Amino acid sequence: MQIPRTLAVLAVLLAAVAAWLIVSTPPPEMRVVQGAQMAPANVGASGGLPTQPPQNLAWRPLDQQQLAEWHGPYWLRWHVPAPESGADHGRTVRLSLRAASQLYWNGMPWISNGAVGRTPEEEKPGRVDVVRVLPPPSGNATDELLVLASSQQQRFALHGADAMLLIAPAPVLYGQIILPWLIAAFATGALAAACLYFLAVLRGQTRTPGARLLLALGVVGLALPAVEAWRSLLGYTYPWHGVRLVALLALHVIAAVLLPAYLARRFEVAVPKAGGFIYLALIMAAAIALPGFDTRSAAVLLLSLLASMWVLLRTPSGQEDQWPILALLSAGLVALLVARGAFLDGPYFLLLAVLMVFLLLRHAAQLQALDRHNAWLREERARLSLQLLQRGIQPHWLMNTLTCLQELIEQSPMRASRLVESLPISSIACATAAAGRAFPCRTNWRCVAAIWISSALPWTSAWCWRSMAGTQRFRCPPASCTRRWRTH
């Protein structure tokens, strides 16, 4: 069964990633405007902000790392190629900039995104993405887009500014924003359904190793695409961008810890404590010391995949579901090494969703198989208890006892009285037999001896009790000695 399951999960993963790539690949109508320039704005401590850059302003090519260190105000400039004849209708621009900004189109004021300020108190943060329909072109070969911006309220030191200008027809641009997240939404919905199904099977009990770890990993798998899609689908002001990146990195770290831990618990792989501490130290070092959030997340994900594969390779051979999980992790490792940062923009969520759905469904199937086995054991115990009770109340030993009692009444009424008094002791043994519990042979033998002595039967030879297993550990079947004596 492992080969069909392995092929099935790989086919599902490839189909999901292929659908994502189809809808996320930029169409020819979408254009990334190149050749951006930047320059600091010369503003005084008071007075109004400039509306045009001076003629002698020292423009320089856009440097994303240097721009991330500027707080402003500063100027940005793009030269937008003129559209082809008849293609200017509905042209839409998407400006991605972590700043408050004032846009000028061909020298004319156009859009205010927040309020540019000299200080954090003066600035009103703008949205990190601005999507607007472009004004009519000037008729020249290029149009000029000027942006006066400030980033006074940036809360986190970022490695790059990621300033970018996209131009495309409105349907194409909005489709490029929304359609990839529809694929992610389907995957997230499947993961949510699998989590609910697993909770229904679990019924609040952690009956197998790793159930809580798996649920926690499912919560992380649901939270990751929601936090990632926050920017594209809802948007936010730019100070929240650093918060979102930190939240994504924290979720990646949590997933990197939970996934190997769950696999080790489920497949019962012993992990040395020193190895666990070293792994955690590497995860924290990658999440803190490396430059850039994408680099940190990629390094954390790489460590997680390698650790999980190491756990699976140490699993004893023949474990169910070992190879399908290993195939998914190997596919993710290859995709990460090939696509690098682009793998984190969507395929990673799809990999995590497919992996989590498989783990949840297989764990639920394991729980259901355990429930069926426990139900069979309960039925078997009830059957055996009933069978033992039926054997304990068979009448032949009672007839023998009554015959013996009749003889004693005629020969020795005192002995008959003692035999009647010993019957409760035998009843205790029979009750223990009905309960289906084994008890020490010494206890059972004392019960037999009490009945024997009370009946004062003649001793024709010496009796002794010996056990090769030892009297302390050896346990008899319920009421075996008592029933044997009373029967024979």
N, C-alpha and C positions, 0 to 999 in steps of 0.2 A: 504493500500500500504506500510505501514511502516514495517510490518513483512517480506514480500518478499525482500524489499530493505535491511533490516538488515541481513537477511540470505545470500543475494547475496554478500554484501561487506565483510562479514566474510569469505565466501567461497573463494573469490578472495584473501584476505589477507592470509588465510591458505595455499592456493595453492602456492603463491609467496614465503612464508617463507619455506614451505616444499621443493620447488625447490632449494632455497638457501642452506638449510641444507644438501640436498643430494649432491650438488656439492662442498660444503665447508668442509664436514667431511673428515678428513685425511684418506686416504686408508691405508691398512696394509703395503704397500711398503714404506710408508713415516715414517721416524724415527727421533725423536727429541733426539739429543745426550745429555745425562745427565752427571753429574759429572764434570762440568767445574770448573776450578781453576783460580785464579787470583793472581797477585803479582805486586808491583811497580817495575819498572826497575831502576837499579842503573846506572845513566848516569851522566857524568861530564858536566861542563859548556861549554866545547868545545870538539872537537874531533868527531870521528865517533860514530854512534849508535851501540849498541850491536847486534850481529846476533844470539847469543844463550844465554839463561839465565844461570847464574852460577849454579854450582851443589848444593850449599848450600842455594839457594833462598828459602825464607819462603813462600811457596804456602799456600793459604787459599781457602776454598770453595767460589764459586762465590756468591757475595752479590750484587744484582742489585741496591739497594739504595746507598750503599757505592761506587759502581763503577760509578754511575751517578755524584758523587762529585769529582772523579779523573779527572785530566786534562792530566796527563801522563808526559812522556811515561810510559807505564805499559805493563805487560805480561798477556796474557790469554792462557789457555791450555785446549784442549779437547782430550780425548782418544776415537778414533772412532773404534767401533767393526769391525773386518774384515768381508767382505761379504761372503755369502755362495758360494760354488763352482759354477762357471759359472754365478754368479750374479753381477760380478764387472764391466761388460761392461755398459758404459753410466751412471755410478753413478754420480749424480750431488749434489753439496753442495750449500746451501744458508746460508750465514753468515749475520746476522742482527746485526749491531754494529754501533753506532753513533760515529764514529772516523775515522781518517786516519789510515791505517793499512798496515803492511807488514806480509804476511802469509808464514809459513814454513811448509812443509809436510815431516814428518819423518826426520827433521833436514836439509832439503834442501830448499833453497829459491824458492818460488812458485809464488805468486801474489803480486803486489804492488797496493794498493788502495789509491791513493793520495800519500802524502809524510809525514812520521812521523817527528815531530819536537819538540824541547824543548820549543819553544815560538810560539805564534800565527804567528809571521812574518816568522818563519822557516817552519811552517807546511803548507802543501797543503791539503785542506779538501778532504776526500774520500767519496764515495757514501755510503748511509745508508744501502743498501742491495747489497751484492756481490753474484752472481750466476755463478758458474763455474763447469765444469766437473772435477771430482777428478782424480788425477794421479793413476797409478796402485798401488795396496796395497803392503805392504812390505812382506807379507807372514806370519807375526806373528799374534798373537791373536787380537792385537789392532794396530791401526796406530795413530800417534801423530800429532795433528795440533797445532802449536804454532802461536800466533799472537802478534806482537809488535804494540801497538796502542797508539795514543794520541788524546785528545779531547780539544785542546787549543782554538778553535774558537766556543765553545758552547755558544750561545747567551742567552739561557733561562735556569733557574734552573729547572731541571726535577726531578720528584720524583723517577724515576727508569731508569736504563739503557736499559732494555729489550734486553740484549744480548742473542742471540739464534743461534743454529746451527741445520739446517735441512739437512737430506740426503735422497735422493730418486732417482729413475730413472728419466731421463730428461723429458719424456712425462708426468709423474705423477706430477713432481714438477711444471712444467710450467702450466699444467692444473689446479693445485691447486691455482696458482696465478691468472689465467685469468678467469676461468669458473664462479666463484661467481660474478664477475663484469659484466659478460654478463647478468645475471639475473637483476642486478641493472641497467644495461644499458637499458634493455627492460622497466623496471619500469620508468626510467627517460625519455625515449622516449614517453611513454604514458602520463606522466605528461607534457612534452613539447607540445604534440599535444593538450592536454586539455587546456593549457594556450593559445595557438594560437586560438583555437575555442572560448574560452571565450573572447579574445580580439576582434575577429570578431563579436561576438554578442554584445559586449559592444560598439564598434564603437566610442571609445574615450569619452564616456559619463559615468559619475558615477551616474546612475539613481536609484540605490538601496543602502541602507546603507552597508558599509563594502567592496565595490568593490575594492578600492585601497588597503585596508589591505589584501584582498585575493590575489591580484596580487603580492604584496610584499612577502607574504607567499609562493606563487608559485616560485618566484625567489630564495628564500632561499631553497626551496625543490629541485630546480635544481642545486644549488651551492653545497649543502652538499655532495652528492655522487661524484661530480666532484673533490672536494678537498680531500675527503677520498680516492678516487682511484688514486690520483696523485702519491702516493708512490708505489703502486703495479704495475701500468701500465707504468708509465714514469720514476719514480725514481728521486732522487736528491741527492746532497751532504748533509752531515749531519747537517751543520748549518741551513738549511732550515726546518729541522724537527720541531724545536720549533715554527717557523713561521706557519707551517701547523697546529700544534696543537692549537695555539692561534686562527687561523682563524676558525677552527672547533668549538672551544668553543664559539667564538663570534657569529657564525651562530646558534648554539644551543640556546644562550641567545636571539637572535633576534626572532627565532621561538617561544621560550617560551613566549615572550611578544606579538607577533602578533596573535597567535592562540586564546588565551582567549579573546583578544580585538576584533577580528573578530566575534567570536561567540556571544559576548555580543552585538555588533552592529547589527548583522543579526537577532538575535532573540529578540532584543530590551529589553535586561535585564539591569536594572539600577544597576551599580556597585558603591558603595560609594567611594568617593575620598580617604578616609583614607585607605580603603581596597586595593585600587590600589597602593597607595604608600607603604604600608606594603609588598605587593606582589613583587613590584620592588626591595625593599630593601632586601628581602629574596633571590631573584634571584641574585643580585649583590654579596651578602655575600657568597652564594654557589659558584659562579664563581671565587671568589677571595680567600676566606679563606680556603677552603677545600684542602687537599693534593692530588696531582695527577690530571692530566687532565681527565682521565676516571671517577674518582670519582666526579669531578666537573660537567662534562657533564651529568652523571647519575642523580645527584641531581637536576640540572636545568631541565632535562626532567621530573623527578618525579613531581616537582612543577608545571610544565606546564600541565601535564596530570590531576593533582588534581584540578588545577584552572579551566581548561576547563570543567571538569565534574561538578564542582560546578556551573558554569554558565549554563550548560545544565539542571541541576536539578532545577534551579530557573526559567527556561523557562515555560511560561503558558502551561498547558496541551493542547494537540491537535495540537501543532506546527508541521508542516511537516518537516521531516528529522531529528527530534530530536533524535529518538531512534537509527537509523543507525549510526549516529556520536557517540553517547554515547557507542554503542557496540564496535566500533573501538577503542575508547579511553580506554575502560575497558580491551580489549584484550591487548593493548599496556602496560597498567599498570601491568597486571598479568605477561606478558613476561618480563618486566623490573625487577620485584621483584624476578622472578625465575632465569633468565639468568644473571642478573646484567650486568657486563661489556661486556659480549659477545653479549648482545642485541644491543650495539652501533656499532658493527663491520659490520652489514648488515641488520638485521631485522628492525632496527629503520628506515633506509632509505625506506624500503619497506612499513612499516606502514605509514610513512609520504607521500609517493607517492600515495598509495591507498586512504588515507584520502583526499589528495589534489585533486586528480582526481574526487572523489565523490563530494567534495565541489564545484569545478569549474563547473562540469556538472550540478549539481542541481541549482547553482546560475544562470548559463546560461539559464536553463529551466525556472527559475523564471523571468528572463528578457524577454524571448520570450513570456511568458504568459502575462506579463505587456504590451509588444508591441501589442499583439493581443487585449487586453482589450482597450488600448488607440485608436487603429484603429477603434474598434467598437464604442467607444465614439465619435470619429470624424465623423463617418458615421451617427450616431444617431443625432448629433448636426446639421449636414448638412440637414438631412431629416426634422428635426423639424423646422429649419429656413426656408426651402422651403415651408413647410406646413403653417407656420405662414405668410409668404409672400403671399401665394395663398389666404389665408383667408383675408388678408388685402386689396387685390385688387378685391374682389368680387363685382359685379356691383350693387347689390341692394341698398347699401347706396348711390352710386353715382346717381342712378335714383331718390331716395328720395330727395337728395339735389337739383337736377335739377328741380324737381317738385316744391319744395319750392321756388327756385329761380324764376321760371316762375310766381308763384303767387305774389311774391314780386315785380317783374318788373311791373305787372299790377296795384298793389295796392300802392306800395311805392318804386319808383326807388332808393331813397337814401338808404333804407334798403337793397335793392338788391346789391347796390354798396358795402356796408359794408360787406355783406356776401361773395362777391367775394374776397374782401381784406383779409378776415379771412382764406381763403383756404390754403395759405402757412403755417399757424400755424398748421393746421390739417395735412398737408403734412409732417411736421417735426415729428409729433407724429407717422405717418405711417412709416416714415423712421426708427425711433427708433424701432418700432415693427418689421420691416423687419430685423433689426440687431439682433433681438432675445434677447434684454437686457431689464430687468426690471428697472423701474426708480420710484422715489418717487411719491406717489399718489398726493401730493400737486402740483407737476409740471403738471401732467396730468389734474388735476382739473382746474388749471389756463388756460390750453389750451381750455378746454370745456367752461369755463366762457367767455373767449375772443370771441369765436365763438357765444355764446349765446347773449352776449351784443351787438356784432357788427350787429347781425341780428335784434336786437331790438324787439325780440318776447315778447309778453305780459307776465307779471309775475302774475299769478293768486293766488299763495301762497308763503309763505316764504320758502326759501331753506337754509339748513345748512349741513356742512360736519362733520361727526363724525367717529372716528375710535377707536375701542376697543383696538387696538394694539399700538396706539400712532402715531402721525403724523410724528415723526422723523425717526422711524425705519421701519414702514410698507411700503412695495413697491408693486406697482400694476403690473399685467401682462402688457406687452407692448400694449399701445394705447387702453386699454380696455374701459376706460371711454369715450374717444373720439369716438371710433367706435360705442359704444352703443348709444351715443347721436346722432351721424350722421345717424345711422340706424333707430332709433326709434323716 
